[in-house]
Amino acid sequence: LYRATGPVRVPRAEIDVFMTKLRPPLTVLVPLYCEAPAVVRSTLLSAALQEYPGMRIVLLLDDPPAPTDPAALASLTGCRALPEEINALLREPYDRFCASLATHEAAALIGGPSSSEQVRALALDFAWAGQWLREQASVYPRTSHADDFLADEVLGGLAGDIEVTARALFAAVDQRALMPVERLSQLCRRLVWTFEADISSFERKMYAHLPHDANKAMNLNSYIGLMGRRVRQVQTRMGLVLRDAEDDDAIVIPDSDYVLTLDADSVLLREYCLRLVYHLELPGNQRIAVIQTPYAAFRGASTRLERIAGATTDIQHIVHQGLTYFGATFWVGANAVIRKVALDDIVEVSFVGGQEIRRYVQDRTVIEDTESSIDLIAAGWTLFNYPERLSYSATPPELGSLAVQRARWANGG
């Protein structure tokens, strides 16, 4: 209750100005194991449509790389195709708005108020974006309440936000209102950032020197340990490995200021990354290592069991607000933005069979998020839960899988 009455939502225009000057690099990591492509597609699409500049999304596939079971092979093939599929889907709007942004930025260099033609051109871009999103929502396959949520709240919700801006711009044209050309550039950047997608995949089990421990923590650790390096593939007696390289054709794995870990069955609302990274960048928040909105359950579940399970998840969101008020919160693993230097601060390096193993997220228990929270706090970092519902995740729909999940949570803690 204290937290619910305290925070004041930062105006979007203030965040836009901040992101114009400073754009902290962010990498989204989506670890998955034997997930249905349709579920993963929703997660990737919600991440790709985040209103954040220059964000990279990496799908960390942990399935056996050459399954013999036809169903497993079909699932893996479908997941492998998702990055290019979504990149291709967003390419048309992205190219359109990049061209518009070049025009607006050229005008911003001259300065002064905008013309009615410039405002109208931007209004038409926003109207086109809203219509494009509405069309995607109308054809999105709906086989569950989670699909309904993606279509209505992610695609439809983003369309609604964009259409509000379009109407405001058309009203400015009708009223012959003067707008600074720099503000038009900021608004156009929002469109570019929204439809900008850099999605790829990585499979640690393709490489003999990376740890193959069967858990999410080591899937994350394998990729985080490669960030900021230039490598090339080398075939050795032990199998295919990655070696550091400086030649021009080396594979570059960019580093980031922030890492967002996102479960493959979770969905983010459109301002998740923008608002959370902005909060981390505020003065006085330099020692916050992890920020998140603990996920809520997808609304509209069809069974009483799933609704009750979802209610306990929703209560968790409220409990964590109270924990944050008293400085006692911890990381809930389905989604979180993590400061990369904090991970570097708690990394443990060991050698197995002569190969270096870097553990940023520990895997000694079955719930790596709680264990990592303890490591971070012991190293002088803090954790923070943002007081909005900006992330949602699936709840097991039947008793057997629900019992397995909740027993793992309880025993792990």
C-alpha positions as CSV (number, residue, x, y, z in Angstrom):
1,L,0.0,0.0,0.0
2,Y,2.8,2.4,0.8
3,R,4.4,1.8,-2.6
4,A,1.1,2.0,-4.5
5,T,0.5,5.6,-3.2
6,G,4.1,6.8,-3.6
7,P,5.5,6.6,-7.1
8,V,4.6,9.1,-9.8
9,R,4.7,7.7,-13.4
10,V,7.5,9.4,-15.4
11,P,6.0,11.3,-18.4
12,R,6.9,9.6,-21.7
13,A,8.3,12.8,-23.2
14,E,10.9,12.9,-20.4
15,I,12.1,9.4,-21.2
16,D,12.2,10.2,-25.0
17,V,14.5,13.2,-24.3
18,F,16.8,11.0,-22.1
19,M,17.0,8.2,-24.8
20,T,17.8,10.8,-27.4
21,K,21.0,11.7,-25.5
22,L,21.9,8.4,-24.0
23,R,21.0,4.9,-25.3
24,P,22.4,2.2,-22.9
25,P,22.9,-1.0,-24.9
26,L,20.5,-3.8,-23.9
27,T,20.6,-7.5,-24.9
28,V,17.5,-9.7,-24.3
29,L,18.3,-13.4,-23.6
30,V,15.5,-15.9,-24.1
31,P,16.6,-19.3,-22.8
32,L,14.4,-22.2,-23.8
33,Y,14.2,-26.0,-23.8
34,C,11.8,-28.0,-25.9
35,E,9.2,-25.2,-26.2
36,A,6.4,-25.0,-28.8
37,P,7.4,-22.5,-31.6
38,A,4.0,-20.8,-31.2
39,V,4.7,-20.0,-27.5
40,V,8.2,-18.8,-28.3
41,R,7.0,-16.6,-31.2
42,S,4.7,-14.7,-28.8
43,T,7.6,-14.0,-26.4
44,L,10.0,-12.9,-29.2
45,L,7.3,-10.7,-30.8
46,S,6.6,-8.9,-27.4
47,A,10.4,-8.4,-27.0
48,A,10.9,-7.2,-30.6
49,L,8.1,-4.6,-30.2
50,Q,9.7,-3.0,-27.1
51,E,10.1,0.7,-27.6
52,Y,13.8,0.6,-27.0
53,P,16.7,1.8,-29.3
54,G,19.2,-0.7,-30.7
55,M,18.1,-3.7,-28.6
56,R,19.4,-7.1,-29.5
57,I,17.4,-10.3,-28.9
58,V,19.1,-13.7,-28.7
59,L,17.2,-17.0,-28.5
60,L,19.2,-19.4,-26.5
61,L,18.1,-22.8,-27.8
62,D,19.0,-25.6,-25.4
63,D,17.4,-28.6,-27.3
64,P,19.6,-31.4,-28.4
65,P,21.0,-30.1,-31.7
66,A,20.2,-33.2,-33.7
67,P,17.1,-34.9,-32.3
68,T,15.9,-38.2,-33.7
69,D,12.3,-37.9,-32.6
70,P,10.3,-36.3,-35.5
71,A,8.2,-34.1,-33.1
72,A,11.3,-32.8,-31.3
73,L,13.0,-32.1,-34.7
74,A,9.9,-30.2,-36.0
75,S,9.8,-28.1,-32.8
76,L,13.5,-27.3,-33.0
77,T,13.3,-26.4,-36.7
78,G,10.3,-24.1,-36.0
79,C,12.1,-22.3,-33.2
80,R,15.3,-22.0,-35.3
81,A,13.2,-20.2,-38.0
82,L,11.6,-17.7,-35.6
83,P,14.4,-15.0,-35.5
84,E,14.4,-14.5,-39.3
85,E,10.6,-14.8,-39.5
86,I,10.1,-11.9,-37.0
87,N,13.0,-9.9,-38.5
88,A,11.3,-10.2,-41.9
89,L,7.9,-9.3,-40.5
90,L,9.1,-6.0,-39.0
91,R,11.4,-5.0,-41.9
92,E,8.7,-3.1,-43.9
93,P,7.6,-0.8,-41.1
94,Y,11.2,-0.3,-39.9
95,D,12.4,0.7,-43.4
96,R,9.5,3.1,-43.9
97,F,10.1,4.9,-40.6
98,C,13.9,5.0,-41.0
99,A,13.4,6.9,-44.2
100,S,11.0,9.3,-42.5
101,L,13.4,9.8,-39.6
102,A,16.2,10.8,-42.0
103,T,13.9,13.6,-43.3
104,H,12.9,14.8,-39.8
105,E,16.5,14.7,-38.5
106,A,17.7,16.8,-41.5
107,A,15.0,19.4,-40.6
108,A,16.0,19.3,-36.9
109,L,19.6,20.3,-37.9
110,I,18.2,23.5,-39.3
111,G,15.9,24.1,-36.3
112,G,12.8,26.2,-35.7
113,P,9.1,25.3,-35.8
114,S,7.8,22.6,-38.1
115,S,5.5,23.1,-41.0
116,S,2.0,21.7,-41.3
117,E,3.3,19.3,-44.1
118,Q,5.9,17.9,-41.8
119,V,3.4,17.3,-38.9
120,R,0.9,15.7,-41.3
121,A,3.6,13.4,-42.8
122,L,4.4,12.2,-39.3
123,A,0.8,11.8,-38.4
124,L,0.3,9.6,-41.5
125,D,3.3,7.5,-40.4
126,F,1.7,6.9,-36.9
127,A,-1.7,6.1,-38.5
128,W,0.0,3.6,-40.9
129,A,1.8,2.0,-37.9
130,G,-1.5,1.7,-35.9
131,Q,-3.2,0.1,-38.9
132,W,-0.3,-2.3,-39.5
133,L,-0.5,-3.4,-35.9
134,R,-4.3,-3.8,-36.0
135,E,-3.9,-6.0,-39.1
136,Q,-1.3,-8.2,-37.3
137,A,-3.6,-8.5,-34.3
138,S,-6.5,-9.6,-36.6
139,V,-4.6,-12.4,-38.2
140,Y,-2.7,-13.6,-35.1
141,P,-3.5,-17.3,-34.4
142,R,-5.7,-17.5,-31.3
143,T,-5.6,-21.0,-29.8
144,S,-5.5,-19.9,-26.1
145,H,-6.0,-17.0,-23.7
146,A,-2.3,-16.4,-23.9
147,D,-2.6,-15.8,-27.6
148,D,-5.6,-13.5,-27.0
149,F,-3.4,-11.5,-24.6
150,L,-0.6,-11.1,-27.2
151,A,-3.0,-10.0,-29.9
152,D,-5.1,-7.7,-27.7
153,E,-2.6,-6.3,-25.1
154,V,0.7,-6.3,-27.0
155,L,-0.3,-5.7,-30.6
156,G,-3.6,-4.0,-29.9
157,G,-2.3,-2.1,-26.9
158,L,0.6,-0.7,-28.9
159,A,-1.7,0.1,-31.8
160,G,-3.9,2.1,-29.4
161,D,-0.9,4.1,-28.0
162,I,0.3,4.9,-31.5
163,E,-3.2,5.9,-32.7
164,V,-3.5,8.4,-29.8
165,T,-0.4,10.1,-31.0
166,A,-1.7,10.0,-34.6
167,R,-4.9,11.8,-33.6
168,A,-2.9,14.4,-31.6
169,L,-0.7,15.1,-34.6
170,F,-3.7,15.4,-37.0
171,A,-5.3,17.8,-34.4
172,A,-2.1,19.9,-34.4
173,V,-2.4,20.1,-38.2
174,D,-6.0,21.2,-38.1
175,Q,-5.3,23.9,-35.4
176,R,-2.1,25.0,-37.2
177,A,-0.2,24.4,-34.0
178,L,3.6,25.0,-34.1
179,M,5.8,22.1,-33.0
180,P,9.6,22.1,-32.7
181,V,11.1,20.0,-35.4
182,E,13.2,18.3,-32.8
183,R,10.0,17.0,-31.1
184,L,9.0,15.5,-34.5
185,S,12.3,13.7,-34.6
186,Q,11.8,12.3,-31.1
187,L,8.3,11.0,-32.0
188,C,9.6,9.5,-35.3
189,R,12.5,7.8,-33.4
190,R,9.8,6.1,-31.2
191,L,8.4,4.4,-34.4
192,V,11.9,3.4,-35.5
193,W,12.8,2.0,-32.1
194,T,9.5,0.1,-31.8
195,F,9.9,-1.8,-35.1
196,E,13.7,-2.2,-35.0
197,A,14.5,-5.9,-34.6
198,D,17.8,-7.6,-34.3
199,I,16.9,-11.2,-33.4
200,S,19.3,-14.1,-33.6
201,S,19.8,-17.5,-32.0
202,F,22.6,-19.4,-30.2
203,E,22.9,-23.1,-29.3
204,R,25.5,-23.8,-26.7
205,K,25.2,-27.6,-27.3
206,M,26.7,-27.1,-30.7
207,Y,30.1,-26.4,-29.1
208,A,32.1,-29.0,-27.3
209,H,33.9,-26.6,-24.9
210,L,30.8,-24.9,-23.5
211,P,29.1,-26.4,-20.4
212,H,26.2,-28.7,-21.2
213,D,24.7,-28.8,-17.7
214,A,20.9,-29.3,-18.1
215,N,19.6,-26.1,-16.5
216,K,18.6,-22.6,-17.4
217,A,21.5,-21.0,-15.4
218,M,24.2,-22.6,-17.5
219,N,22.4,-21.9,-20.7
220,L,22.5,-18.2,-19.7
221,N,26.1,-18.4,-18.4
222,S,27.4,-19.9,-21.7
223,Y,26.3,-16.9,-23.7
224,I,27.0,-14.2,-21.1
225,G,30.6,-15.5,-20.9
226,L,31.0,-14.8,-24.7
227,M,29.6,-11.2,-24.6
228,G,32.1,-8.6,-25.6
229,R,34.4,-11.1,-27.5
230,R,35.3,-11.7,-31.1
231,V,35.4,-15.5,-31.8
232,R,35.6,-17.9,-34.7
233,Q,34.5,-21.5,-35.0
234,V,37.3,-24.1,-35.0
235,Q,36.9,-27.8,-35.6
236,T,39.1,-29.8,-33.1
237,R,39.4,-33.4,-32.0
238,M,36.9,-32.7,-29.2
239,G,34.5,-31.2,-31.6
240,L,33.4,-27.7,-32.7
241,V,34.7,-24.9,-30.4
242,L,34.8,-21.1,-30.3
243,R,38.2,-19.5,-30.1
244,D,39.1,-15.8,-29.6
245,A,40.0,-14.2,-32.9
246,E,41.0,-10.7,-34.2
247,D,40.6,-11.3,-37.9
248,D,38.0,-9.3,-39.9
249,D,35.7,-12.3,-40.5
250,A,35.5,-13.1,-36.7
251,I,32.1,-13.4,-35.1
252,V,31.4,-10.4,-33.0
253,I,29.3,-10.9,-29.9
254,P,28.5,-7.4,-28.6
255,D,28.6,-6.5,-24.9
256,S,25.8,-4.6,-23.3
257,D,25.3,-2.4,-20.3
258,Y,22.2,-4.4,-19.4
259,V,20.9,-7.9,-19.9
260,L,17.2,-8.8,-19.9
261,T,16.6,-12.5,-19.1
262,L,13.1,-13.5,-20.4
263,D,11.5,-16.9,-20.1
264,A,10.2,-18.4,-23.4
265,D,6.6,-18.4,-22.1
266,S,6.6,-14.8,-20.9
267,V,5.3,-11.7,-22.6
268,L,6.3,-8.0,-22.0
269,L,4.2,-5.0,-22.4
270,R,5.6,-2.3,-24.7
271,E,7.3,0.0,-22.2
272,Y,8.9,-2.6,-20.0
273,C,12.5,-2.1,-21.1
274,L,12.3,1.6,-21.6
275,R,10.9,2.4,-18.2
276,L,13.1,0.0,-16.2
277,V,16.3,1.0,-17.9
278,Y,15.4,4.7,-17.4
279,H,14.9,4.0,-13.7
280,L,18.3,2.2,-13.4
281,E,20.0,5.3,-15.1
282,L,18.5,7.8,-12.5
283,P,21.1,9.3,-10.1
284,G,21.3,7.3,-6.9
285,N,20.4,4.0,-8.5
286,Q,23.9,3.0,-9.6
287,R,23.9,0.0,-7.2
288,I,20.6,-1.5,-8.3
289,A,21.7,-4.8,-9.9
290,V,18.3,-6.2,-10.9
291,I,15.0,-4.4,-11.7
292,Q,11.8,-6.1,-12.8
293,T,8.1,-6.2,-12.5
294,P,7.3,-9.7,-11.2
295,Y,5.1,-11.3,-13.8
296,A,1.3,-11.6,-13.5
297,A,-0.7,-14.5,-14.9
298,F,-2.4,-14.1,-18.3
299,R,-6.0,-13.1,-17.9
300,G,-8.9,-15.2,-19.2
301,A,-7.8,-18.7,-18.2
302,S,-10.6,-21.2,-19.0
303,T,-10.3,-23.5,-15.9
304,R,-10.7,-22.9,-12.2
305,L,-7.4,-24.6,-11.5
306,E,-5.4,-22.2,-13.8
307,R,-7.3,-19.2,-12.4
308,I,-6.4,-20.1,-8.8
309,A,-2.8,-20.8,-9.7
310,G,-2.7,-17.5,-11.5
311,A,-4.1,-15.7,-8.5
312,T,-1.2,-16.9,-6.3
313,T,1.2,-15.6,-9.0
314,D,-0.7,-12.2,-9.0
315,I,-0.4,-12.1,-5.2
316,Q,3.3,-12.6,-5.5
317,H,3.5,-9.3,-7.5
318,I,1.9,-7.5,-4.6
319,V,4.1,-9.2,-2.0
320,H,7.3,-8.1,-3.9
321,Q,6.2,-4.5,-3.8
322,G,6.2,-4.7,0.0
323,L,9.5,-6.5,0.0
324,T,11.0,-3.7,-2.1
325,Y,9.7,-1.1,0.3
326,F,11.6,-2.7,3.1
327,G,14.8,-3.4,1.0
328,A,14.2,-7.1,1.1
329,T,13.2,-8.0,-2.4
330,F,14.7,-10.7,-4.6
331,W,14.9,-11.6,-8.3
332,V,11.9,-13.5,-9.7
333,G,13.4,-15.4,-12.6
334,A,10.9,-15.2,-15.4
335,N,12.0,-11.7,-16.5
336,A,14.4,-9.1,-15.2
337,V,16.8,-6.4,-16.4
338,I,20.2,-7.0,-14.9
339,R,23.2,-4.6,-14.8
340,K,26.0,-6.4,-16.6
341,V,28.7,-5.0,-14.3
342,A,26.9,-6.6,-11.4
343,L,27.0,-10.0,-13.1
344,D,30.7,-9.4,-13.7
345,D,31.1,-8.7,-10.0
346,I,29.7,-12.0,-8.9
347,V,31.1,-14.3,-11.6
348,E,32.9,-17.4,-10.4
349,V,35.5,-18.9,-12.8
350,S,36.5,-22.6,-12.7
351,F,38.0,-25.1,-15.1
352,V,36.5,-28.4,-16.2
353,G,38.6,-30.6,-18.4
354,G,40.9,-27.7,-19.1
355,Q,38.0,-25.5,-20.3
356,E,37.1,-22.2,-18.5
357,I,33.6,-22.2,-17.0
358,R,32.2,-18.8,-16.0
359,R,29.2,-18.9,-13.6
360,Y,27.4,-15.6,-13.4
361,V,24.1,-17.2,-12.4
362,Q,24.7,-20.1,-10.0
363,D,23.1,-23.5,-10.6
364,R,23.6,-25.1,-7.2
365,T,19.9,-25.0,-6.5
366,V,16.8,-25.5,-8.8
367,I,15.8,-21.8,-8.5
368,E,18.8,-19.9,-9.7
369,D,17.1,-16.5,-9.2
370,T,16.9,-16.6,-5.4
371,E,20.5,-17.9,-5.2
372,S,21.8,-15.1,-7.4
373,S,19.9,-12.5,-5.3
374,I,21.8,-13.7,-2.3
375,D,25.1,-13.4,-4.2
376,L,24.3,-9.9,-5.4
377,I,23.3,-8.6,-2.0
378,A,26.4,-10.2,-0.4
379,A,28.5,-8.2,-3.0
380,G,26.8,-4.9,-2.0
381,W,24.2,-4.7,-4.7
382,T,20.4,-4.1,-4.3
383,L,17.3,-5.3,-6.2
384,F,14.2,-3.4,-7.1
385,N,10.7,-4.2,-8.2
386,Y,9.0,-1.5,-10.4
387,P,5.4,-0.7,-9.2
388,E,3.6,-1.6,-12.5
389,R,2.3,-4.7,-14.1
390,L,4.4,-4.8,-17.3
391,S,5.1,-8.5,-17.7
392,Y,2.9,-11.6,-17.9
393,S,3.6,-15.3,-18.0
394,A,1.8,-18.7,-18.5
395,T,0.6,-20.7,-15.6
396,P,0.6,-24.6,-15.9
397,P,-2.9,-25.5,-17.0
398,E,-3.2,-29.0,-15.4
399,L,-2.5,-30.3,-11.9
400,G,0.5,-32.5,-12.7
401,S,2.7,-29.8,-14.2
402,L,1.5,-27.2,-11.6
403,A,2.5,-29.5,-8.8
404,V,6.0,-30.1,-10.3
405,Q,6.5,-26.3,-10.7
406,R,5.4,-25.3,-7.2
407,A,7.3,-28.2,-5.6
408,R,10.4,-27.0,-7.4
409,W,9.8,-23.4,-6.2
410,A,9.3,-24.5,-2.6
411,N,12.2,-26.9,-2.4
412,G,14.6,-24.6,-4.3
413,G,13.9,-21.7,-1.9
